[in-house]
Amino acid sequence: MSSSLESHYTTVKRILRYLKGALHSGLVLYPVLSHQPLSIGAFCDSGWALDPDDRRSNSGAAVYVGPNLVS
């Protein structure tokens, strides 16, 4: 703050414009009912060199805590 430059001001304006445009975006978290145990679930999928052109493998995973996707 003591030696800010014009580029810092420009960057802050860009961040604020982004946040203004993303007001309705967000992550919805649902509460876990107190009488139910907390559950953790993980799911994964992979394709081992299914593309005949480049033979690359790909994979993905999802981790849930209760009803909420966390990773």
N, CA, C and O atoms as a Tripos MOL2 file, in Angstrom:
@<TRIPOS>MOLECULE
protein
  284   283    71     0     0
PROTEIN
NO_CHARGES

@<TRIPOS>ATOM
      1 N           0.8130   -1.1800    0.0000 N.3       1 MET1
      2 CA          0.0000    0.0000    0.0000 C.3       1 MET1
      3 C           0.8670    1.2590    0.0000 C.2       1 MET1
      4 O           0.4400    2.2950   -0.5090 O.2       1 MET1
      5 N           2.0490    1.1910    0.5480 N.am      2 SER2
      6 CA          2.8610    2.4050    0.6410 C.3       2 SER2
      7 C           3.4910    2.7900   -0.6940 C.2       2 SER2
      8 O           3.7890    3.9640   -0.9160 O.2       2 SER2
      9 N           3.6950    1.8300   -1.5770 N.am      3 SER3
     10 CA          4.3070    2.1540   -2.8740 C.3       3 SER3
     11 C           3.5500    1.4810   -4.0110 C.2       3 SER3
     12 O           4.1380    0.7890   -4.8430 O.2       3 SER3
     13 N           2.2400    1.6930   -4.0330 N.am      4 SER4
     14 CA          1.4370    1.0630   -5.0820 C.3       4 SER4
     15 C           1.6440    1.7810   -6.4080 C.2       4 SER4
     16 O           1.9070    2.9830   -6.4580 O.2       4 SER4
     17 N           1.5180    1.0110   -7.4700 N.am      5 LEU5
     18 CA          1.7210    1.5310   -8.8190 C.3       5 LEU5
     19 C           0.3950    1.5420   -9.5740 C.2       5 LEU5
     20 O          -0.6080    1.0140   -9.0950 O.2       5 LEU5
     21 N           0.4040    2.1390  -10.7410 N.am      6 GLU6
     22 CA         -0.7840    2.1580  -11.5930 C.3       6 GLU6
     23 C          -1.2130    0.7350  -11.9600 C.2       6 GLU6
     24 O          -2.4070    0.4660  -12.0870 O.2       6 GLU6
     25 N          -0.2570   -0.1730  -12.1290 N.am      7 SER7
     26 CA         -0.5930   -1.5600  -12.4710 C.3       7 SER7
     27 C          -1.3550   -2.2350  -11.3270 C.2       7 SER7
     28 O          -2.2170   -3.0770  -11.5820 O.2       7 SER7
     29 N          -1.0600   -1.8890  -10.0900 N.am      8 HIS8
     30 CA         -1.8070   -2.4410   -8.9550 C.3       8 HIS8
     31 C          -3.2570   -1.9590   -8.9850 C.2       8 HIS8
     32 O          -4.1860   -2.7380   -8.7720 O.2       8 HIS8
     33 N          -3.4350   -0.6730   -9.2500 N.am      9 TYR9
     34 CA         -4.7800   -0.1110   -9.3280 C.3       9 TYR9
     35 C          -5.5760   -0.7790  -10.4500 C.2       9 TYR9
     36 O          -6.7510   -1.1020  -10.2750 O.2       9 TYR9
     37 N          -4.9420   -0.9830  -11.5870 N.am     10 THR10
     38 CA         -5.5970   -1.6420  -12.7230 C.3      10 THR10
     39 C          -5.9850   -3.0770  -12.3710 C.2      10 THR10
     40 O          -7.0660   -3.5340  -12.7420 O.2      10 THR10
     41 N          -5.1220   -3.7810  -11.6670 N.am     11 THR11
     42 CA         -5.4000   -5.1610  -11.2680 C.3      11 THR11
     43 C          -6.5630   -5.2190  -10.2870 C.2      11 THR11
     44 O          -7.4180   -6.0980  -10.3980 O.2      11 THR11
     45 N          -6.6100   -4.3070   -9.3400 N.am     12 VAL12
     46 CA         -7.7170   -4.2750   -8.3740 C.3      12 VAL12
     47 C          -9.0310   -3.9930   -9.0930 C.2      12 VAL12
     48 O         -10.0480   -4.6120   -8.7820 O.2      12 VAL12
     49 N          -9.0230   -3.0640  -10.0530 N.am     13 LYS13
     50 CA        -10.2410   -2.7920  -10.8160 C.3      13 LYS13
     51 C         -10.7000   -4.0220  -11.5850 C.2      13 LYS13
     52 O         -11.8990   -4.2890  -11.6680 O.2      13 LYS13
     53 N          -9.7640   -4.7700  -12.1440 N.am     14 ARG14
     54 CA        -10.1190   -5.9790  -12.8930 C.3      14 ARG14
     55 C         -10.7280   -7.0320  -11.9680 C.2      14 ARG14
     56 O         -11.7060   -7.6850  -12.3320 O.2      14 ARG14
     57 N         -10.1590   -7.1990  -10.7830 N.am     15 ILE15
     58 CA        -10.6900   -8.1560   -9.8060 C.3      15 ILE15
     59 C         -12.1010   -7.7610   -9.3820 C.2      15 ILE15
     60 O         -12.9880   -8.6110   -9.3010 O.2      15 ILE15
     61 N         -12.3110   -6.4810   -9.1120 N.am     16 LEU16
     62 CA        -13.6370   -6.0150   -8.7060 C.3      16 LEU16
     63 C         -14.6640   -6.1920   -9.8120 C.2      16 LEU16
     64 O         -15.8100   -6.5430   -9.5340 O.2      16 LEU16
     65 N         -14.2710   -5.9530  -11.0820 N.am     17 ARG17
     66 CA        -15.1940   -6.1910  -12.1950 C.3      17 ARG17
     67 C         -15.5600   -7.6680  -12.2980 C.2      17 ARG17
     68 O         -16.7140   -8.0100  -12.5580 O.2      17 ARG17
     69 N         -14.5800   -8.5380  -12.0950 N.am     18 TYR18
     70 CA        -14.8430   -9.9800  -12.1230 C.3      18 TYR18
     71 C         -15.8190  -10.3620  -11.0170 C.2      18 TYR18
     72 O         -16.7820  -11.0860  -11.2680 O.2      18 TYR18
     73 N         -15.5840   -9.8860   -9.8040 N.am     19 LEU19
     74 CA        -16.4610  -10.2160   -8.6830 C.3      19 LEU19
     75 C         -17.8730   -9.6880   -8.8980 C.2      19 LEU19
     76 O         -18.8440  -10.3550   -8.5400 O.2      19 LEU19
     77 N         -17.9980   -8.4990   -9.4790 N.am     20 LYS20
     78 CA        -19.3140   -7.9400   -9.7610 C.3      20 LYS20
     79 C         -20.0810   -8.8210  -10.7510 C.2      20 LYS20
     80 O         -21.2910   -9.0010  -10.6200 O.2      20 LYS20
     81 N         -19.3750   -9.3660  -11.7340 N.am     21 GLY21
     82 CA        -20.0190  -10.2240  -12.7240 C.3      21 GLY21
     83 C         -20.3070  -11.6210  -12.2190 C.2      21 GLY21
     84 O         -21.0910  -12.3440  -12.8340 O.2      21 GLY21
     85 N         -19.6950  -12.0220  -11.1150 N.am     22 ALA22
     86 CA        -19.8480  -13.3850  -10.5990 C.3      22 ALA22
     87 C         -20.6510  -13.4270   -9.3030 C.2      22 ALA22
     88 O         -20.5180  -14.3690   -8.5220 O.2      22 ALA22
     89 N         -21.4860  -12.4100   -9.0680 N.am     23 LEU23
     90 CA        -22.2440  -12.3600   -7.8170 C.3      23 LEU23
     91 C         -23.2040  -13.5320   -7.6590 C.2      23 LEU23
     92 O         -23.4370  -14.0000   -6.5450 O.2      23 LEU23
     93 N         -23.7540  -14.0010   -8.7580 N.am     24 HIS24
     94 CA        -24.7420  -15.0770   -8.6660 C.3      24 HIS24
     95 C         -24.1130  -16.4590   -8.7970 C.2      24 HIS24
     96 O         -24.8270  -17.4620   -8.7820 O.2      24 HIS24
     97 N         -22.8110  -16.5270   -8.9220 N.am     25 SER25
     98 CA        -22.1110  -17.8040   -8.9370 C.3      25 SER25
     99 C         -21.7250  -18.1560   -7.5180 C.2      25 SER25
    100 O         -21.4820  -17.2730   -6.6940 O.2      25 SER25
    101 N         -21.6690  -19.4130   -7.2390 N.am     26 GLY26
    102 CA        -21.2500  -19.7860   -5.8990 C.3      26 GLY26
    103 C         -21.3290  -21.2820   -5.6830 C.2      26 GLY26
    104 O         -21.7430  -22.0400   -6.5600 O.2      26 GLY26
    105 N         -20.9340  -21.6740   -4.5290 N.am     27 LEU27
    106 CA        -20.9350  -23.0660   -4.1300 C.3      27 LEU27
    107 C         -22.0340  -23.2440   -3.0940 C.2      27 LEU27
    108 O         -22.0430  -22.5650   -2.0670 O.2      27 LEU27
    109 N         -22.9460  -24.1450   -3.3590 N.am     28 VAL28
    110 CA        -24.0530  -24.3930   -2.4430 C.3      28 VAL28
    111 C         -23.6850  -25.5690   -1.5400 C.2      28 VAL28
    112 O         -23.4130  -26.6680   -2.0240 O.2      28 VAL28
    113 N         -23.6770  -25.3400   -0.2530 N.am     29 LEU29
    114 CA        -23.3990  -26.3950    0.7180 C.3      29 LEU29
    115 C         -24.6710  -26.6960    1.4860 C.2      29 LEU29
    116 O         -25.3390  -25.7850    1.9770 O.2      29 LEU29
    117 N         -25.0010  -27.9550    1.5880 N.am     30 TYR30
    118 CA        -26.2050  -28.3800    2.2850 C.3      30 TYR30
    119 C         -25.8260  -28.9000    3.6650 C.2      30 TYR30
    120 O         -24.8030  -29.5700    3.8100 O.2      30 TYR30
    121 N         -26.6290  -28.6050    4.6750 N.am     31 PRO31
    122 CA        -26.3040  -29.0900    6.0240 C.3      31 PRO31
    123 C         -26.5520  -30.5880    6.1460 C.2      31 PRO31
    124 O         -27.4180  -31.1490    5.4750 O.2      31 PRO31
    125 N         -25.7860  -31.2110    7.0030 N.am     32 VAL32
    126 CA        -25.9760  -32.6190    7.3140 C.3      32 VAL32
    127 C         -26.8770  -32.6830    8.5410 C.2      32 VAL32
    128 O         -26.6330  -31.9980    9.5340 O.2      32 VAL32
    129 N         -27.9020  -33.4950    8.4680 N.am     33 LEU33
    130 CA        -28.8280  -33.6030    9.5950 C.3      33 LEU33
    131 C         -28.1070  -34.1830   10.8100 C.2      33 LEU33
    132 O         -27.2750  -35.0820   10.6830 O.2      33 LEU33
    133 N         -28.4350  -33.6620   11.9730 N.am     34 SER34
    134 CA        -27.6960  -34.0490   13.1830 C.3      34 SER34
    135 C         -27.9370  -35.5070   13.5840 C.2      34 SER34
    136 O         -27.0890  -36.1080   14.2450 O.2      34 SER34
    137 N         -29.0660  -36.0790   13.2010 N.am     35 HIS35
    138 CA        -29.3350  -37.4630   13.5920 C.3      35 HIS35
    139 C         -28.7580  -38.4830   12.5980 C.2      35 HIS35
    140 O         -28.9090  -39.6880   12.8000 O.2      35 HIS35
    141 N         -28.1090  -38.0180   11.5420 N.am     36 GLN36
    142 CA        -27.4870  -38.9220   10.5790 C.3      36 GLN36
    143 C         -25.9640  -38.8720   10.7320 C.2      36 GLN36
    144 O         -25.4120  -37.8020   10.9870 O.2      36 GLN36
    145 N         -25.2850  -39.9970   10.5830 N.am     37 PRO37
    146 CA        -23.8160  -39.9700   10.6570 C.3      37 PRO37
    147 C         -23.2340  -39.2730    9.4210 C.2      37 PRO37
    148 O         -23.8140  -39.3210    8.3360 O.2      37 PRO37
    149 N         -22.1040  -38.6410    9.6010 N.am     38 LEU38
    150 CA        -21.4210  -37.9700    8.5000 C.3      38 LEU38
    151 C         -20.7960  -39.0220    7.5880 C.2      38 LEU38
    152 O         -20.0710  -39.9040    8.0470 O.2      38 LEU38
    153 N         -21.0810  -38.9200    6.3220 N.am     39 SER39
    154 CA        -20.5420  -39.8990    5.3800 C.3      39 SER39
    155 C         -19.5370  -39.2380    4.4510 C.2      39 SER39
    156 O         -19.6720  -38.0670    4.0970 O.2      39 SER39
    157 N         -18.5360  -40.0010    4.0650 N.am     40 ILE40
    158 CA        -17.5390  -39.5520    3.1060 C.3      40 ILE40
    159 C         -17.5410  -40.5600    1.9670 C.2      40 ILE40
    160 O         -17.4170  -41.7640    2.1900 O.2      40 ILE40
    161 N         -17.6810  -40.0630    0.7570 N.am     41 GLY41
    162 CA        -17.6970  -40.9420   -0.4110 C.3      41 GLY41
    163 C         -16.7400  -40.4330   -1.4700 C.2      41 GLY41
    164 O         -16.6040  -39.2250   -1.6660 O.2      41 GLY41
    165 N         -16.0840  -41.3450   -2.1470 N.am     42 ALA42
    166 CA        -15.1590  -40.9830   -3.2210 C.3      42 ALA42
    167 C         -15.4320  -41.8610   -4.4300 C.2      42 ALA42
    168 O         -15.6610  -43.0640   -4.3010 O.2      42 ALA42
    169 N         -15.4040  -41.2560   -5.5880 N.am     43 PHE43
    170 CA        -15.6540  -41.9660   -6.8300 C.3      43 PHE43
    171 C         -14.5710  -41.5910   -7.8270 C.2      43 PHE43
    172 O         -14.1290  -40.4420   -7.8640 O.2      43 PHE43
    173 N         -14.1450  -42.5460   -8.6280 N.am     44 CYS44
    174 CA        -13.1320  -42.2350   -9.6410 C.3      44 CYS44
    175 C         -13.4360  -43.0090  -10.9220 C.2      44 CYS44
    176 O         -14.1320  -44.0240  -10.9140 O.2      44 CYS44
    177 N         -12.8980  -42.5000  -12.0010 N.am     45 ASP45
    178 CA        -13.0610  -43.1290  -13.3000 C.3      45 ASP45
    179 C         -11.7820  -42.8710  -14.0880 C.2      45 ASP45
    180 O         -11.1430  -41.8300  -13.9330 O.2      45 ASP45
    181 N         -11.4240  -43.8170  -14.9220 N.am     46 SER46
    182 CA        -10.2170  -43.6310  -15.7270 C.3      46 SER46
    183 C         -10.3700  -44.3310  -17.0660 C.2      46 SER46
    184 O         -11.1030  -45.3090  -17.2050 O.2      46 SER46
    185 N          -9.6680  -43.8070  -18.0250 N.am     47 GLY47
    186 CA         -9.6090  -44.4100  -19.3450 C.3      47 GLY47
    187 C          -8.1460  -44.6490  -19.6840 C.2      47 GLY47
    188 O          -7.3700  -43.7030  -19.8130 O.2      47 GLY47
    189 N          -7.7840  -45.8760  -19.8250 N.am     48 TRP48
    190 CA         -6.3770  -46.2200  -20.0410 C.3      48 TRP48
    191 C          -6.0780  -46.3120  -21.5320 C.2      48 TRP48
    192 O          -6.3130  -47.3400  -22.1660 O.2      48 TRP48
    193 N          -5.5600  -45.2290  -22.0730 N.am     49 ALA49
    194 CA         -5.1080  -45.1660  -23.4680 C.3      49 ALA49
    195 C          -6.2050  -45.5660  -24.4510 C.2      49 ALA49
    196 O          -5.9730  -46.3590  -25.3640 O.2      49 ALA49
    197 N          -7.3920  -45.0170  -24.2590 N.am     50 LEU50
    198 CA         -8.5040  -45.3690  -25.1390 C.3      50 LEU50
    199 C          -8.4550  -44.6410  -26.4750 C.2      50 LEU50
    200 O          -9.0200  -45.1200  -27.4580 O.2      50 LEU50
    201 N          -7.7890  -43.4910  -26.5270 N.am     51 ASP51
    202 CA         -7.6900  -42.7600  -27.7800 C.3      51 ASP51
    203 C          -6.5900  -43.3840  -28.6340 C.2      51 ASP51
    204 O          -5.4270  -43.3560  -28.2330 O.2      51 ASP51
    205 N          -6.9170  -43.9430  -29.7920 N.am     52 PRO52
    206 CA         -5.8970  -44.6270  -30.5890 C.3      52 PRO52
    207 C          -4.8680  -43.6750  -31.2100 C.2      52 PRO52
    208 O          -3.8050  -44.1200  -31.6420 O.2      52 PRO52
    209 N          -5.1710  -42.3670  -31.2600 N.am     53 ASP53
    210 CA         -4.2400  -41.4170  -31.8740 C.3      53 ASP53
    211 C          -3.0730  -41.0660  -30.9630 C.2      53 ASP53
    212 O          -1.9300  -41.0280  -31.4170 O.2      53 ASP53
    213 N          -3.3380  -40.8080  -29.6890 N.am     54 ASP54
    214 CA         -2.2350  -40.3770  -28.8280 C.3      54 ASP54
    215 C          -1.9610  -41.3240  -27.6560 C.2      54 ASP54
    216 O          -0.9540  -41.1590  -26.9680 O.2      54 ASP54
    217 N          -2.8190  -42.2990  -27.4120 N.am     55 ARG55
    218 CA         -2.6340  -43.2970  -26.3580 C.3      55 ARG55
    219 C          -2.4070  -42.6910  -24.9690 C.2      55 ARG55
    220 O          -1.6550  -43.2350  -24.1600 O.2      55 ARG55
    221 N          -3.0630  -41.5640  -24.7080 N.am     56 ARG56
    222 CA         -2.9540  -40.9400  -23.3880 C.3      56 ARG56
    223 C          -4.0400  -41.4730  -22.4650 C.2      56 ARG56
    224 O          -5.1540  -41.7710  -22.8970 O.2      56 ARG56
    225 N          -3.7010  -41.5850  -21.2100 N.am     57 SER57
    226 CA         -4.6620  -42.0030  -20.2060 C.3      57 SER57
    227 C          -5.2540  -40.7650  -19.5470 C.2      57 SER57
    228 O          -4.5760  -39.7480  -19.4030 O.2      57 SER57
    229 N          -6.5140  -40.8520  -19.1510 N.am     58 ASN58
    230 CA         -7.1240  -39.7500  -18.4250 C.3      58 ASN58
    231 C          -7.9280  -40.3130  -17.2650 C.2      58 ASN58
    232 O          -8.3520  -41.4680  -17.2840 O.2      58 ASN58
    233 N          -8.1280  -39.4810  -16.2630 N.am     59 SER59
    234 CA         -8.8710  -39.9330  -15.0930 C.3      59 SER59
    235 C          -9.5490  -38.7470  -14.4330 C.2      59 SER59
    236 O          -9.2170  -37.5940  -14.7100 O.2      59 SER59
    237 N         -10.4970  -39.0360  -13.5650 N.am     60 GLY60
    238 CA        -11.2000  -38.0090  -12.8110 C.3      60 GLY60
    239 C         -11.6820  -38.5880  -11.5000 C.2      60 GLY60
    240 O         -11.8240  -39.8020  -11.3580 O.2      60 GLY60
    241 N         -11.9350  -37.7090  -10.5390 N.am     61 ALA61
    242 CA        -12.3820  -38.1660   -9.2280 C.3      61 ALA61
    243 C         -13.3220  -37.1410   -8.6210 C.2      61 ALA61
    244 O         -13.2490  -35.9560   -8.9450 O.2      61 ALA61
    245 N         -14.1990  -37.5950   -7.7470 N.am     62 ALA62
    246 CA        -15.1130  -36.7350   -7.0030 C.3      62 ALA62
    247 C         -15.1590  -37.2260   -5.5590 C.2      62 ALA62
    248 O         -15.2870  -38.4230   -5.3050 O.2      62 ALA62
    249 N         -15.0520  -36.2930   -4.6230 N.am     63 VAL63
    250 CA        -15.0980  -36.6270   -3.1980 C.3      63 VAL63
    251 C         -16.2550  -35.8580   -2.5690 C.2      63 VAL63
    252 O         -16.3660  -34.6420   -2.7270 O.2      63 VAL63
    253 N         -17.1050  -36.5740   -1.8640 N.am     64 TYR64
    254 CA        -18.2660  -35.9930   -1.1940 C.3      64 TYR64
    255 C         -18.1090  -36.1280    0.3180 C.2      64 TYR64
    256 O         -17.6740  -37.1650    0.8200 O.2      64 TYR64
    257 N         -18.4680  -35.0650    1.0340 N.am     65 VAL65
    258 CA        -18.6020  -35.1220    2.4860 C.3      65 VAL65
    259 C         -20.0800  -34.8410    2.7550 C.2      65 VAL65
    260 O         -20.5660  -33.7290    2.5470 O.2      65 VAL65
    261 N         -20.7750  -35.8630    3.2180 N.am     66 GLY66
    262 CA        -22.2270  -35.7440    3.3230 C.3      66 GLY66
    263 C         -22.7840  -35.5830    1.9190 C.2      66 GLY66
    264 O         -22.3860  -36.3190    1.0160 O.2      66 GLY66
    265 N         -23.7040  -34.6290    1.7110 N.am     67 PRO67
    266 CA        -24.2580  -34.4170    0.3700 C.3      67 PRO67
    267 C         -23.4600  -33.4180   -0.4480 C.2      67 PRO67
    268 O         -23.8740  -33.0710   -1.5550 O.2      67 PRO67
    269 N         -22.3320  -32.9440    0.0590 N.am     68 ASN68
    270 CA        -21.5980  -31.8540   -0.5880 C.3      68 ASN68
    271 C         -20.3570  -32.3500   -1.3270 C.2      68 ASN68
    272 O         -19.5490  -33.1030   -0.7850 O.2      68 ASN68
    273 N         -20.2280  -31.9100   -2.5750 N.am     69 LEU69
    274 CA        -19.0340  -32.1950   -3.3700 C.3      69 LEU69
    275 C         -17.9270  -31.2490   -2.9020 C.2      69 LEU69
    276 O         -18.0890  -30.0300   -2.9600 O.2      69 LEU69
    277 N         -16.8090  -31.8020   -2.4420 N.am     70 VAL70
    278 CA        -15.7230  -30.9710   -1.9290 C.3      70 VAL70
    279 C         -14.4610  -31.0330   -2.7820 C.2      70 VAL70
    280 O         -13.6040  -30.1550   -2.6820 O.2      70 VAL70
    281 N         -14.3380  -32.0470   -3.6090 N.am     71 SER71
    282 CA        -13.1480  -32.1350   -4.4610 C.3      71 SER71
    283 C         -13.4820  -32.9220   -5.7110 C.2      71 SER71
    284 O         -12.6190  -33.1160   -6.5670 O.2      71 SER71
@<TRIPOS>BOND
     1     1     2 1
     2     2     3 1
     3     3     4 2
     4     3     5 am
     5     5     6 1
     6     6     7 1
     7     7     8 2
     8     7     9 am
     9     9    10 1
    10    10    11 1
    11    11    12 2
    12    11    13 am
    13    13    14 1
    14    14    15 1
    15    15    16 2
    16    15    17 am
    17    17    18 1
    18    18    19 1
    19    19    20 2
    20    19    21 am
    21    21    22 1
    22    22    23 1
    23    23    24 2
    24    23    25 am
    25    25    26 1
    26    26    27 1
    27    27    28 2
    28    27    29 am
    29    29    30 1
    30    30    31 1
    31    31    32 2
    32    31    33 am
    33    33    34 1
    34    34    35 1
    35    35    36 2
    36    35    37 am
    37    37    38 1
    38    38    39 1
    39    39    40 2
    40    39    41 am
    41    41    42 1
    42    42    43 1
    43    43    44 2
    44    43    45 am
    45    45    46 1
    46    46    47 1
    47    47    48 2
    48    47    49 am
    49    49    50 1
    50    50    51 1
    51    51    52 2
    52    51    53 am
    53    53    54 1
    54    54    55 1
    55    55    56 2
    56    55    57 am
    57    57    58 1
    58    58    59 1
    59    59    60 2
    60    59    61 am
    61    61    62 1
    62    62    63 1
    63    63    64 2
    64    63    65 am
    65    65    66 1
    66    66    67 1
    67    67    68 2
    68    67    69 am
    69    69    70 1
    70    70    71 1
    71    71    72 2
    72    71    73 am
    73    73    74 1
    74    74    75 1
    75    75    76 2
    76    75    77 am
    77    77    78 1
    78    78    79 1
    79    79    80 2
    80    79    81 am
    81    81    82 1
    82    82    83 1
    83    83    84 2
    84    83    85 am
    85    85    86 1
    86    86    87 1
    87    87    88 2
    88    87    89 am
    89    89    90 1
    90    90    91 1
    91    91    92 2
    92    91    93 am
    93    93    94 1
    94    94    95 1
    95    95    96 2
    96    95    97 am
    97    97    98 1
    98    98    99 1
    99    99   100 2
   100    99   101 am
   101   101   102 1
   102   102   103 1
   103   103   104 2
   104   103   105 am
   105   105   106 1
   106   106   107 1
   107   107   108 2
   108   107   109 am
   109   109   110 1
   110   110   111 1
   111   111   112 2
   112   111   113 am
   113   113   114 1
   114   114   115 1
   115   115   116 2
   116   115   117 am
   117   117   118 1
   118   118   119 1
   119   119   120 2
   120   119   121 am
   121   121   122 1
   122   122   123 1
   123   123   124 2
   124   123   125 am
   125   125   126 1
   126   126   127 1
   127   127   128 2
   128   127   129 am
   129   129   130 1
   130   130   131 1
   131   131   132 2
   132   131   133 am
   133   133   134 1
   134   134   135 1
   135   135   136 2
   136   135   137 am
   137   137   138 1
   138   138   139 1
   139   139   140 2
   140   139   141 am
   141   141   142 1
   142   142   143 1
   143   143   144 2
   144   143   145 am
   145   145   146 1
   146   146   147 1
   147   147   148 2
   148   147   149 am
   149   149   150 1
   150   150   151 1
   151   151   152 2
   152   151   153 am
   153   153   154 1
   154   154   155 1
   155   155   156 2
   156   155   157 am
   157   157   158 1
   158   158   159 1
   159   159   160 2
   160   159   161 am
   161   161   162 1
   162   162   163 1
   163   163   164 2
   164   163   165 am
   165   165   166 1
   166   166   167 1
   167   167   168 2
   168   167   169 am
   169   169   170 1
   170   170   171 1
   171   171   172 2
   172   171   173 am
   173   173   174 1
   174   174   175 1
   175   175   176 2
   176   175   177 am
   177   177   178 1
   178   178   179 1
   179   179   180 2
   180   179   181 am
   181   181   182 1
   182   182   183 1
   183   183   184 2
   184   183   185 am
   185   185   186 1
   186   186   187 1
   187   187   188 2
   188   187   189 am
   189   189   190 1
   190   190   191 1
   191   191   192 2
   192   191   193 am
   193   193   194 1
   194   194   195 1
   195   195   196 2
   196   195   197 am
   197   197   198 1
   198   198   199 1
   199   199   200 2
   200   199   201 am
   201   201   202 1
   202   202   203 1
   203   203   204 2
   204   203   205 am
   205   205   206 1
   206   206   207 1
   207   207   208 2
   208   207   209 am
   209   209   210 1
   210   210   211 1
   211   211   212 2
   212   211   213 am
   213   213   214 1
   214   214   215 1
   215   215   216 2
   216   215   217 am
   217   217   218 1
   218   218   219 1
   219   219   220 2
   220   219   221 am
   221   221   222 1
   222   222   223 1
   223   223   224 2
   224   223   225 am
   225   225   226 1
   226   226   227 1
   227   227   228 2
   228   227   229 am
   229   229   230 1
   230   230   231 1
   231   231   232 2
   232   231   233 am
   233   233   234 1
   234   234   235 1
   235   235   236 2
   236   235   237 am
   237   237   238 1
   238   238   239 1
   239   239   240 2
   240   239   241 am
   241   241   242 1
   242   242   243 1
   243   243   244 2
   244   243   245 am
   245   245   246 1
   246   246   247 1
   247   247   248 2
   248   247   249 am
   249   249   250 1
   250   250   251 1
   251   251   252 2
   252   251   253 am
   253   253   254 1
   254   254   255 1
   255   255   256 2
   256   255   257 am
   257   257   258 1
   258   258   259 1
   259   259   260 2
   260   259   261 am
   261   261   262 1
   262   262   263 1
   263   263   264 2
   264   263   265 am
   265   265   266 1
   266   266   267 1
   267   267   268 2
   268   267   269 am
   269   269   270 1
   270   270   271 1
   271   271   272 2
   272   271   273 am
   273   273   274 1
   274   274   275 1
   275   275   276 2
   276   275   277 am
   277   277   278 1
   278   278   279 1
   279   279   280 2
   280   279   281 am
   281   281   282 1
   282   282   283 1
   283   283   284 2
@<TRIPOS>SUBSTRUCTURE
     1 MET1         2 RESIDUE 1 A MET
     2 SER2         6 RESIDUE 1 A SER
     3 SER3        10 RESIDUE 1 A SER
     4 SER4        14 RESIDUE 1 A SER
     5 LEU5        18 RESIDUE 1 A LEU
     6 GLU6        22 RESIDUE 1 A GLU
     7 SER7        26 RESIDUE 1 A SER
     8 HIS8        30 RESIDUE 1 A HIS
     9 TYR9        34 RESIDUE 1 A TYR
    10 THR10       38 RESIDUE 1 A THR
    11 THR11       42 RESIDUE 1 A THR
    12 VAL12       46 RESIDUE 1 A VAL
    13 LYS13       50 RESIDUE 1 A LYS
    14 ARG14       54 RESIDUE 1 A ARG
    15 ILE15       58 RESIDUE 1 A ILE
    16 LEU16       62 RESIDUE 1 A LEU
    17 ARG17       66 RESIDUE 1 A ARG
    18 TYR18       70 RESIDUE 1 A TYR
    19 LEU19       74 RESIDUE 1 A LEU
    20 LYS20       78 RESIDUE 1 A LYS
    21 GLY21       82 RESIDUE 1 A GLY
    22 ALA22       86 RESIDUE 1 A ALA
    23 LEU23       90 RESIDUE 1 A LEU
    24 HIS24       94 RESIDUE 1 A HIS
    25 SER25       98 RESIDUE 1 A SER
    26 GLY26      102 RESIDUE 1 A GLY
    27 LEU27      106 RESIDUE 1 A LEU
    28 VAL28      110 RESIDUE 1 A VAL
    29 LEU29      114 RESIDUE 1 A LEU
    30 TYR30      118 RESIDUE 1 A TYR
    31 PRO31      122 RESIDUE 1 A PRO
    32 VAL32      126 RESIDUE 1 A VAL
    33 LEU33      130 RESIDUE 1 A LEU
    34 SER34      134 RESIDUE 1 A SER
    35 HIS35      138 RESIDUE 1 A HIS
    36 GLN36      142 RESIDUE 1 A GLN
    37 PRO37      146 RESIDUE 1 A PRO
    38 LEU38      150 RESIDUE 1 A LEU
    39 SER39      154 RESIDUE 1 A SER
    40 ILE40      158 RESIDUE 1 A ILE
    41 GLY41      162 RESIDUE 1 A GLY
    42 ALA42      166 RESIDUE 1 A ALA
    43 PHE43      170 RESIDUE 1 A PHE
    44 CYS44      174 RESIDUE 1 A CYS
    45 ASP45      178 RESIDUE 1 A ASP
    46 SER46      182 RESIDUE 1 A SER
    47 GLY47      186 RESIDUE 1 A GLY
    48 TRP48      190 RESIDUE 1 A TRP
    49 ALA49      194 RESIDUE 1 A ALA
    50 LEU50      198 RESIDUE 1 A LEU
    51 ASP51      202 RESIDUE 1 A ASP
    52 PRO52      206 RESIDUE 1 A PRO
    53 ASP53      210 RESIDUE 1 A ASP
    54 ASP54      214 RESIDUE 1 A ASP
    55 ARG55      218 RESIDUE 1 A ARG
    56 ARG56      222 RESIDUE 1 A ARG
    57 SER57      226 RESIDUE 1 A SER
    58 ASN58      230 RESIDUE 1 A ASN
    59 SER59      234 RESIDUE 1 A SER
    60 GLY60      238 RESIDUE 1 A GLY
    61 ALA61      242 RESIDUE 1 A ALA
    62 ALA62      246 RESIDUE 1 A ALA
    63 VAL63      250 RESIDUE 1 A VAL
    64 TYR64      254 RESIDUE 1 A TYR
    65 VAL65      258 RESIDUE 1 A VAL
    66 GLY66      262 RESIDUE 1 A GLY
    67 PRO67      266 RESIDUE 1 A PRO
    68 ASN68      270 RESIDUE 1 A ASN
    69 LEU69      274 RESIDUE 1 A LEU
    70 VAL70      278 RESIDUE 1 A VAL
    71 SER71      282 RESIDUE 1 A SER
